[in-house]
Amino acid sequence: MTSQTFTVGGDLEVNRLGYGAMRLTGQPGNFGPYPKWDEGVQLLRGAADLGVTFFDSAWAYGPETADRIVGEALEGRDVVIATKGGVDKPAPDRIVTDGSRDTLLRQIDKALVNLRRPQIDLFQLHRVDPNTPIETSVAALAEAQADGRIRHIGLSNVTREQLDRALAVAPIASVQNRFNQAETDQQDLVDATAEMGIAFIPYGPLGANPMRQGAKLEPREALAWLLKRSPNIVVIPGTTSIVHMSENWSAWDLV
């Protein structure tokens, strides 16, 4: 039997079919607040009612607006919320990477406010800053972990070599890289993280372009493939439709 849950960081048990909040932003370019804000709030609450216990967001989504809608919708709910930092989006077509200590700690402090949480369950470095050693970025996250602002540290868009360098600084609870049924170049890292007890969170699980709507893969089949691929995979499909949310959830029927 394939387990429906995975324990992130050794202490946060989540259903392996989660929700990614990137689509709950303005368009184009995932920029600005979601125009149907109240509907987005209800969608997130509906996901939690359905059984979703893991929600993924990021500073760059909006920027900040995805964190805010997630925070409003899930305040007081017993769910695990992940967000990311180290990337900003001052315009729809402009992405700025900054993994410096000061920027990461500032974004963590603001994310606590936006998410309406006393502690962030999982804070992930969104992208390695070419001008900042990954050790410096992870040390900043370890500082926030030590003082209780974040519970667990994760990484996104990393190589195995970067993961190993990060692990030399602090425990890593998750890796979030692009991986799906049609894009399988992360197979070795999936297996390596499984051996280390690290969650692997595949973004783009349906093969969609991150800046545009629409999926290339059949949703239920693609999600089921990921759920069966490895027990440490936590899938985060994004949708703005409660109907699609329910259809995604039914991928468990194929597993």
N, C-alpha and C positions, 0 to 999 in steps of 0.2 A: 504494500500500500504506500502511495506517495503522501507524505505528511502535508497537511494544509497549513502548517505553521512553521516558523523559524524564529529562533531566539536571537535577536540582534544584540551584540555586545555581551551575550551570556545572561542577560537579565530582562530583556524586553521582548516578550513573545508576541508575534504579529501574524496575522493571516498573510499568506504568501501572495495573495492577489490584492494589491493595494491600489492607490489612486495617485496620479501625477497631476499637479495643479497648474502646469504651464499654460494650458488652454484657457484658464480662467483669467485672462488678461485682454487688453485691447488688441485690435488688429489694424494694420499689418504689423508684423515683427514682434508679436507678443509684448506690445508697448502700451502703457497706460492701464487704467482700471477696466475690469470686465464691464461692458455696457449694461448687462442685465444682472446687476449686482444681487438683487434679492433672489432671483432665480438661481444664481450661483450658490448663494448661502443655502438655499433649500436642497440643491443638488448634493452639496457636501454632507449635509445632515442626512439626506437620503442614503448616501453611500455608507455612512456610519451605521444607520439603521439596518442596512442590508447585511452588514457584517465586516465591512472594511475597517481595519484597525491600524493601517499604515498609510500616512499621507505625506507626499513629497512636494516640497516647494523650493523656492530660491529667491535670494535678494534680487537677482537680475530679472525675474519675471515681473515685469511691470515698468520699472523696477519697484520692488517692495509691495505692490498691490496684491500679488498672489498671497504673500504672507498675511496681509491684512484681512483678506476675505476668508482665508483658512482660519485665522485667529478668531474672527467674529463668529463663524459658523460652528466651530468645534470647541469653543470656550466651555470648560467644565466637563467635556467628554473624556472618557477613559480610552484614549487612542494615542498612538505614537506618531509624533510629528517630526519630520526631517526637513531641514532647510539647508541652503548652501550659501557660501560667500566667497569673496575673492574675485568676483566678476560684477561689473556694473554695466548698465545700458542707458547712457544719457540720451540716446536717440534710437529710433527703430532699426536703423542700419549701422549702428555703432556700438561695438562691444569693447569695454576696457577691462583688462586683467590687472589686478593688483592684489598680490598675496602678502603684502607687508603686514607686520604685526599690528601697527596702529589701525590700518584699514579693517583688518579682520576683527579686531576687538570692538571697533566702533560699530561694525555691521552686526556683530553678535548682540551688543547692547540694544541696538534698534530693533533687531529681530525679536528679542524678548518682549518688547513693547507691542510690536505688530502682531505677534502670535498670541499675545495675552497669556503668557506662560511664565512661571517663576524659573523654569529651567528648560532649555532646548534638549529634546531627547537625543537627536542626532544632528550634528552640524558637520557638513561636508565641504571640503575645499573644492570649489566648483571647477577650477582649472589651475594647473600649475603655472605660476607666473615666471616667464623666462628671465625676468630680472631679479627674482627672489628665490634663493635655494629652497627646495621643498622642506628641508629641515627647519628653516626659519619659520615658514608658514605653519608647519605642524607644531612647532614649539609654542607658537602663539595660541593655537587651539588647545594645547595641553595646559597652558596657563589658565585659560577660561574653564577648562575642565577641573582643574585643581581648586578653583575658587567657587565651583558649583554652578557656573552660568550655563555650561553644557554638560550633558551626561556622557555622550560618546562622540568619537571623532570618526569621520569618514572622508573618502577621497573620490573625486570624479575625474574622468578623462585622464587616467594614469596608465603607465606601463608597469610591467612587473618590476623593473629596476627601480622605478620611483616608489612603488609600494614598499619594496624592501628598505629603501632609504628612510621612508616615513616610519616603518616599524622599528627602526633603530632609535627613534625619538620617543614614540608613544604607541600604545595599543591602537589598532585600527579596527573599527567595527564593520565598515562597509566599503565597497568599491562600486561606483556607478559609472559604467561605460556603455557605449552603444553596442547592442547585441540583439539579434533577432534571427528568425528562421532563415532569412536570406542573407544576413551579414554575420558570418560566424568566425571572424578572425580572432575573437576573444576566447575561443574554446580553452586554451591552455590556462588563461587567467581564471576562468570559471572553475576549472578543476583545482587550481592552486588555492584559490580562496576557500573552496569547499573543504580542502584538507586542513586549512588553518582556522576553520570555524568563522570565517568572515562572510557577511552577507554580500551577494552579488546582485546589484539592482540594475537590470538592463533598461536603459532608456531607448526610445524608439522601438518598443517591442512589436509594433505593427508595421515597421518600416517607413513611417511617415517622415516627411521633411519637417524638422523642428519649427520652421518659420511659416508653414502652410498647413491648412486643414487637409484631411484625407489620408487614408491608410492604404498601403500597397498590398498588405497581406490580409487573408480572411481572419477576422478577429479571434473567434473562438479557437480555431485551429492553431493560430500563431501563439496565443496565450497558453493553450494546453501544451504545446511543444516546449515552451520555456519552463512551465511548471514541472514537466516530466524530465527536463534535461538535467537538472541538478537540485538537490534538496535545499541548497543555500540560496537559490534564486528567489527574489522577492520582486514581483512584476508590478509596474506602476502605469498602466494604461490611463490616458487622459481622455476625457469626454466632456461635452457640455449638455449631454442628454441623459436623463434618468433611464430612458428606454435602452440606450446603448450601454449604460452602466449595468443594467440587469442582464443584458446579453453577454457582456464581458464576464460577469460573475458566473454565468452558466458554463464557462469554460471548464469549471471543475467537473462537470458531467462527463467531459471527454477524458479527464484524467483518472 
